[in-house]
Amino acid sequence: MPTLAVTNFNIVCATLGGFITLFGLVSYLLKERFYLSEALISMLAGVAFSPHAANFLKPLEYAHGSETDLETITLYFTRVVLGVQLVLAGVQLPSKYLLREWKSLSLLLGPGMIAMWLCSSLIIWCMVPHLSFVHALAVGACITPTDPVLSNSIVKGKFADKNIPKDLQRIIIAESGANDGLGYPFLFLALYLIKYTGEGGAGQTGGASKAMGFWFGETWGYVIVLSVIYGATIGWIAKELLHWAEEKNFVDRESFLVFAITLAEGFMQLFIVGTCGMIGSDDVLACFIAGNVFTIDDWFRLETLDDSLQPTIDMLLNLSVFMWFGAVCPWAMFLHNKFIPIYRLIFLGLLILLFRRVPIVYAMHSKIQQIEEKRQALFVGFFGPIGVSAVFYLYVSLEFLKTMTVDGVEREDAKMLGEVMTVVIWFLAICSIVVHGLSIPIGKLGFYLPRTFSTALEPGSRDEPEPFHVEGHPQHEPPQIGQRLRPSQLHLGRRSADGPPRPVFRIGRSVIRDRASQSGTPQIVTPRTASPVKSPASSSGIPLNDLDQSHTVQQDSLSGHDAIGNVTKRNTAIGAVNEPGG
């Protein structure tokens, strides 16, 4: 007799699949009309399905009731998501972008990250009672990198295409990809100092000199430099392998996009995450470098420019990881903890969002060529989200803090720091997801609402509607004799806005009007030998290879009605050359 198998696996599959299906049905409405981010929507769904509400998702049961195993699952989940996102970020950038824009990136990744780290640490040190400054440096290091997953909400989609210049989008992608991996030096400088100098160096020997030796040798040499070399090598090998496979016709053209993306990006991301994890290097930075080197010749990026597989992978990962965040976030600790009250947490979130990044970006914007205006500087400074990368560094820190033991027991300062980091970093990540997820729709509402009221209350406003625009350009008036014509006024190869094109066909060197045009059914007459269209000039004397440039309609020797008729014939002949039947 059939029985219901209500297992955790079946419930997770049904819940995740159902949510993704429902979200897909209204995704355009939510993202392109209301400008809501995937992260915010999926996080709210995760809260609704979590043990705090519907209890469909039970993260602690998946970890067999072990908090340590749950932390490990979240750490590995964020590693995979960051690896995929950073390979995609590297692939999206043009050829040799990191080399060409090294000046702007060096400012954002050097003084920019240092200032973000110190500002965040100072704010945390002031707002969290009884927290030492070295401990605050460790907490601030986790929220210093900008999140590449949340950054996608402001560099992709309808809002980005209409409001953010391409150069600005690319520098945001490059910065968020690079600074994720460069968070290790900031974090481990504080952690090594805590380990070897905190509590008088209990359980450790060597003091501050040993801490600095590990920081320079292990963090910079082994983790950062090795990951850059390793990522560049893997990216180059993957590029050459794909070139070789296509030249040998081992990949059929119909499935080139699928095979290329899964082979290249999947191979690089999974292989790098796995191998870097085994050797203990920085897999996050290696993934970004590998993706950028993979498209150093721009071949792969241009071949996959219009594919839909990358955005699909991006969306599935975003929805999954933020649903998980909504389910595993320690919501109760925000209200009940012995380190920082809720009102201080709220003020801490506001101060971090306002002063962590805005001042330094605004101060440096004149030196960064992609940031042309003060408004853009404020925009880039404000939209430096805290998300997946912060949670990743949180659990990297917790894993390291558990190694600080005295007689097999975790040190008290390390245990206290771990609890503070859990509360503060999770709260700041939630604040960033909510604030940055709602900033664009609230900003658009605040911009249009006063204009809507003023337009509605202004007398006579309905009688004078705004002019109609096509693709952001106003419609043009009919050209006059002697007036310069722009390419958009020639209507080359396109249907006129006033109606269907006139059935005029060019055969050989003459313009012929079909008698059947009056009935609306044009007939194309093909001659036995139709002379090809010569590039130097058409029958009307206008150079055909210059049709995309502006032309001056000269005054003919004819006058009055004949001159106007001559101009009309010339423009008609020009438009007929590019008609499908011409």
N, C-alpha and C positions, 0 to 999 in steps of 0.2 A: 504494500500500500504506500503511495507517495507521501512523503513527509516534507515539511518545510525545513530547509537548512539555513537558518538565520545565523550564519557565522559572520565574524568580523570582516573577513575578506569579501564576502558577498555584499555586505552592507556598505563597505567602503566603495566598491566598484559601482554599486547602484547609486549611491549618493553623489560621488564625483561625476559619473556619467550623466546623471540627470541634471545636475547643476550646469555642467558645460553645455548640454543641449539647450537648456532654457536660456542660458546667457547668450548662446549663439543666435537664438531667434530674435533677440532684442539688442544685440551688441552694437549695431549701427546707431540705434536710437540713444543708447546710453553713452557711447563713446564720442560720436560725431555730432550729436544734437545737444546732449546735456554735458558733454565734456567730462564725464566721470571716468576715473581710472579703473583699470582692471584690478589693481591691487586693493583698492578700497572696497569694491564690490565683493571680491572673493574673500577678503578678510571678514567682512560682515557675515557672509555665508558660513565661513568657518566657525564664527561665534554662534550662529544660529544652530549649527549641527553639532556643536561641542557638548561635553558633559554639563556645561552650564545652562544648556537650553534643551534641545531635542534629544541629545545623547545618542546621536547616530555615529559620531566619530569619538572613539575612546582611545586616545593616544597612550595613556598609561597602561591600559590592558595590552596594547601591542608590544609594549616594553616589558611585559610580565611583571608589572608593578614596581619596576626599578627606575628611580629617578635618573640614575647614572646612565642606564641604557637608553632612556628617553633623550637625554642630552646628546648621546652619541648618535642616535638616529637623526636628530635635528642638525647636528654638525655635518654629517655626511650628505644629508639632503641639500643643505645650503651649499656645500662644496660642489655638488653636481650642477646645481642651478647656476651658480656663479661661473663655473667652467664653461657651460654652454653659452651663457649670455656674453661672456668676454670673448669667446671665439667669434660669435656673431658680431660683436662690436668691432673687433679687429678686421673682420672681413668687410664690413660696411665702409671703412675708411678708404679714400682714394690711394693710389699708388704712392709709396714712400711718404705718407703723410706725417709720420712721426719725425722723419728726418727734415722735411720741409718746414714744419711748424715747431721746431725744437725750441725756439725762443719763447713763444707763447706758452708752450707746455712746461718749459723749465720754470717759468714764473708761477704757474698754477701748482706745479708739483713740488717746487722748492719753498720759496717764501709763503706761498698760499697754504700749503699743508701744514707748515710749521706754525703759522699764525692761527689756523683753525684748531690745531692741537692745543696750543697754549691758551687760546681764548676759551675753548670748551673746558679745559682742565681748571682754569681759574673760576669759571662760573660754577662748576660742580663742587670745587673746593669750598666756595662761599656758601652754597646752598645746602650741602649735606653736612649735618653736624658731626663733629668728632672724626673727620676724615683727614688723614694726612695728605700733604700735597703730592707726594710720590704715588700714593694710591689714586688720587684724582688724575694724575697723568696716565695711569693705566686705563681708567674709565674713559677719559677724553680721547685716548688713542683709538678706542673701538668705534667711536662715532666720527672720527676724522674723515675717512674715505666717503666720497659720495657714491650712492648706490646706482649701479648700472641698470638694474631692473626697473626701479622707480623713475629713473631718468628717461626711459623710453616713452613715458606718458607725455613728456613735453618736447621730444624731438621727433615724434612720429605722429601721423594722423592729420586730420583736417586743421586743427588749431596750429600745429607746427608749420604746415605748408603755407598757411595764410599769414602767419605773424612772425615766424622766426626765420631769419636768413639762413641759407644753407651753410655758410661758413661758421655761423654761431652754433648750429646743430652739430657740426662735425667736431668742433673744439669741445663741446659738452660731452659727446660720446668718447672722444679720446681721453679727456681728463678722468671721467668716471671709470673708464677701463683701466687706465694706468694706476690711478691712486688707490684702487682696491688692493693690488698686490703690494704697493709701497706702504701699506699700513703696518706691516710687520716690524720695521725698524722702530717706529714710535712706540708700538705696544711692548716689544721685548726690551727696549731700554728701561722702561719702568718695571717690567716684571723681573728682569735680572737684578736690578737694584733692590727690589723688595726681597728677592730670594736670598741675596748674599749680604744685605745690610739691615733688613728689617728684623725686629726682635733681637738685635745684636748679632745677626747672622746665625741664629739658632739652627742647629742641624746642618750647617754648611760651613765651609772653610774658604778662605781666600779674600773675602771682603769685596770692596768696591773695585779693586784692580782686576780681580777675576771676573766680576760682572762686566766691566768694560771690555775685557779681552774676549769674552763670549759674544758680546754685542758686535764688535768689529769683525771678529773672525767667523763666527757661526752665522749671525744674522745677515750681515752685509756680504760676506764672502760666499758662504755656502748656500744661503737661502735666496738672496736677491741676485747676485751676479750669476750664480749657476743656473737659476731659473730663466734668466734672460738668454743665456747661451743655449740652454736646453730647448726653450721654446722656439728660438730662431732656427735651430737645427731641425726640429720636428716639422715646423712650418715649411721650411725649404724642401725637405724630403717629400712631404705630402704634395707640394706643388709639382715637383718633378715627376712623381709617380702618376699624378692625374694627367699631366701633359703626355707622358709616355703611353698611358692607357688609351687616350683619345687618338694619338697619332697612329697607334697600332690597330685602331678600330675595335678595341676590346669592350668599349662602352657604346651601346647603340644610341643614336641621336634622340630617339623618342623618350628614353628614360634617362637622358644625360643629367638633367637637373636633379632628379631624385637620387641617382647613384652618386653624382658628384658631391651633393650636399651631405648625404649620409656618410659617404666614404671619407670626405675631407674633414668636415666638422665633427662628425661622430667619432671618427678615428682619432683626430687630434685631441678632442675634449676628453674622451674616455681614457685614451692611452696616456695622456699627460697627467690627468688627475690620478690615475692608478700608479704610474711610475714615479711621479713626484711624491705621492704619498708614501711609497715604499722607501725612497731615499731621504725623505724628510725635507724636501725643498718646497719652494713657493709655487704650488700648482696654479694659483689664481693669476699671478703675473705671467707665468709661462703660457697659459692659455691665451691671454691677450696678445702677447708677442707672437705666438705661433699664428694666430689669425691674421695679424697684420703682415707678417712675412709671407704668408700663403698667398696674399693678393698684392705682393710687391710689384708685379708687372701689370696689375689691373685686369688681367684676363678673366679670372674667375668672377670677380665682382661684376664686370660688364656682362658676362654670359648669364649670370643669375640675377640680373637687375630687376626683372619683372616676375620672378618666381613667387609662388605663394607658400612654399614649404617652410621657409625661414620664419615668416610671421606666424604660421600655424604652430610650429614648435615653441616659439616665443610665448604665444598666448597660453598654450597648454601648461607650460612650466610656471608661468606667472599665476595662473588660476590655482594650480595645485599647491605651490609653496605658500601662497598667502592664505589659502584655506587652512593649511597646516598651522600657520602662525596663529590664526584666529582660534584654533582648537587647543594649541599647547601654551599659549601666552598665560603667564601666571597672574591673571586678573585680580585674584584675591590679595596678592602681595602688595598691590598698589595702595590698598586701604589698611592692611594689617601687616606692618613690619616694624621693627624696632630701630630703624635707622633714619628714616625720613618721612614726615607726615605728608598727606596727600596735597595739602595746600602748597607746601614747598615743591612738591613734584610738578604741580601745574605751573608755578612761576619758573621753575627750572626749564620746563619745556618751552615756554614763551621766550625766555632769555636765550636759550640755545638756538632757536629758530631765527631770532633777530640778530644776534651778535656772533654766532659761530663763524659765519662765512661772509656776510654782507659787507662788513667794514673793509676787509682785506681785498676783496674783489673790486670794490668801488675805488679803493686807493690805487690799485694797479691797472685799472681799465684803460688808462691812456697808453700804457705800454703793451697792451694786448691788442693786436690789430683786428682781431675778429669782433671785439667789443667796440662799436663805433660811437655809441651814445651813452649818456648817463642812465637812461631808462633800461638799456640792455645790461648795463653793469648791475643795476638793482635786480633785474630779472635773473641773471646768472648767479648773483650772490644769494638770492632767496631760494632758488630752486637747486639746492644741493642736498637732495633727500637722504634720509637715514633709513635703512631698510635691511635687506638680506645680508649685505656685507657686515653691518653692525652686529647682527645676530651670529653670523659666522665667527667674527672675532671674539664675541662674548664666550662662545663655547670652546674656542681655542684657548682663551684665557683660563676658563674653569678647568680645562684639562691640564694646563700647566700648573695651576695653583695646587692641584692635588698631589703634585710631586714634592711640595714643600712640607716635609714631615719631620717630626721629632719623635724618635722611638716608635716609628710606624704609625703615628697619629698626625693628622693634618694640623699645621700650626694655626693658632687662634687668629692671627692677623690675616692669614691667607683665607681662612674660612669666612671671616667677617667681610673681607674684600669681595669674595665670590658672591655673597648675598647682596651686597650693595650694587655690584655690577649687574646682577640679574634684574633687580628692581629698576635701576636707573636706565639701563640700556633698553630693556623691553618697553618701558614707558616712553622713552624718546623715540623709539622706532614706531610705536603706535601713533604718537603725536604727529610724526612726519607723514605717515601714511594717510592720516585723516586730513591734516592741514594741506598738504600738497595735492591730495586727491580732490579737495573741494575748492582750492584757490582759483582755478581757472573758471569753473561755473559761477562762483560767487563774484569774481571779478567781471565776468561778462554780464552778469545780472546787474551789478552796480553801475556798469557803463551804459547799458541800454535802457534801464528802467527810467532814469531821469529824462532821457531823450524821448522815450515813449510818452511819458506824461506831458512833457512840454509840447510835443507835436500834437497830442490829442487836445490840449487846452488852447493851443494857438488858433485864433480865428482864421479861417480860410486855408488851413493847412491841408485839408483833404482835397481841395480843389486844385492843388498844384503838386502832384506826385513827383517823386524824384525820377530823373531820366533813367530809362532802361539801359542796363549794361550787359554786354556779352563778354565773358571771360575777363572781367575787370576793365574792359575798354569801352568807352561810350560809342554809340553808333555815329557814323559819319554822315555828313550832308553830301548830296550829289556834287561831284567836282565841277568846277567852272572851267571855261576855256582859259588856258594859260596857267592853271593851278597845278602845283606839284601833287602827284598821286602817291600815297603810301601803299605798301604791299597789301595791307588789309583792305584797301578800297578797291583793289583789282579783283577780289573774290576768285583767286586762282584755284581751280580745282575744287571749289566748294559751292554749295548751293546758296543762292542769295537769300537774305532774310525776308525779302518781299514775296517770294514764291519760287517755283521750280525754275531751273535755268532754261534759257531760250534754246530750242532745238537747232543749234547751228553746228555744222560739221565742216572740218577742214580736210580736203582731199587734194593731195599734190600741193599746188600753190594758189588755190582759189578757195573762197569762202562760199559755200552753197547752203541755201536755206531749203529745207524739205517742205514740199507743199502739204504734206500730212501733218505738219506741226500744229495747224489750227485745230485738228481733232484731238491733240494731246498725245498722239502716238507717233513719236519720231521714228523714221526709218533711215537706217544707215546704208548708204550705197558705197560698196567697196570697188574701186577701180581695178583694172587688170594690173597696172603698175602704178602704185602710188609712190610718188617721190618722197623720200624721207624728209623730215623737218630739219632744215639746216640750222645749225646753231648761230651763224652770223646774223641773219635777219629773217623776218617773216615777210609775208606779202604786203603787209602794211608799212614795212620799213622800220619796225621796232625790233631791236636785238632781242632774240628769244632767250639767250643765256643771261640776260640782265633783267628777267621778269621779276626776280625777288628784290630788286632795288627800286627806288623811287624814280618815276619818270616825269618829265615835263611835257605836257601837251602843248605843242607849238601851234601858233596861229598860222593856218594855211592861207594860200592865196585866195581860197574861196572866202566868201563873206556871208554873214547872216545865217540863214537856215542851212545852206550847204556846208558851212564850217562845222556847225553842231552835228550834222549828220555824219560828217567825216570822222569826227572824234568818237562818235558812238560806234561806228563800224570798227574803228581801230581797237577800242576797248573790248568789243564783242569778239573780235578775232583773237585777241590775247587770251580771253577767258576760255575760248573754245579749244585752245591747244591742249590744255590739261584736263579736258572732260574725258570721262571713261571711254566714250565711244569715238573720240577724236583721233 
